[in-house]
Amino acid sequence: MLRCPYYGYNCEFKLIKAWKSKFYDAIMLQRLKYGETFNHYYGISPRIDRVPEFVIRVSPRIRKSIKK
């Protein structure tokens, strides 16, 4: 079970997107209660014998209005 990287609690998440890169599988999750979004990366690195796992927080994007 994943823990929220913002608050450290075990909570429920909604899967937004999943993708694969060369050495990692990645999923984008959103916390259901407050809507914070983060990317969770995990996989097998050929250089080390353990499974690397890390989280990157995704900040909300500010949409600029287009002025004509």
N, C-alpha and C positions, 0 to 999 in steps of 0.2 A: 504494500500500500504506500502510495506517495504521500509526502507531507507537503503542506503549502509552503513555498519558499518565502512568502511574505510574512506569515505569522507563525509557522512551525506546527500547525495543527493538522491532524488527520481529518480531511474533509472530502466532500464529493466534488468531482470534476466532470466537465463535459469535454469530450474529444472534439477538437475543431479540425485538426489536420494531422496527417501522418506522412512521413517521407523517409527515404533512405539516402544516405550519402556513402562515400567509399568505405568508411570503417564504422559508421554510426547509424543507428536507427533513431529517428527523432519523432516526437509527437508534440503538438501544440495543444495545451489544455487550458480550460477556463474554469475558474472557481465558480460554482453555482451561486453561492450566497452573495458575493460582492462583485464578481465579474473580473477579477484580476487574471491576466493572461501570462503564461510562461511556456517556454520550450524545454522539454526534458529529453536529453541526449543520452544514449546508452549503446554499448556495443563491445566488440572485441578488438583490441589493438594488437597488431602483429609484433610490436616491440616489447610489450610487457605481458605478463601472464595473468593479470587480473582484468576484471571487467570495468572499464572506465564509465563513470556515470556523472553527469553534471546537469545543472539547471541554469538557464538564462532567463531572467525576467524580461518581459516585453512591455515597454512603456506605451501608454496610449498615444496614438497619433493625433496631433492637433490639425484639424482641417482648416485651411485658410480659404476664406470666401474669395471668389474670383470677382474682381471689380471691373466693370466695363466702362 
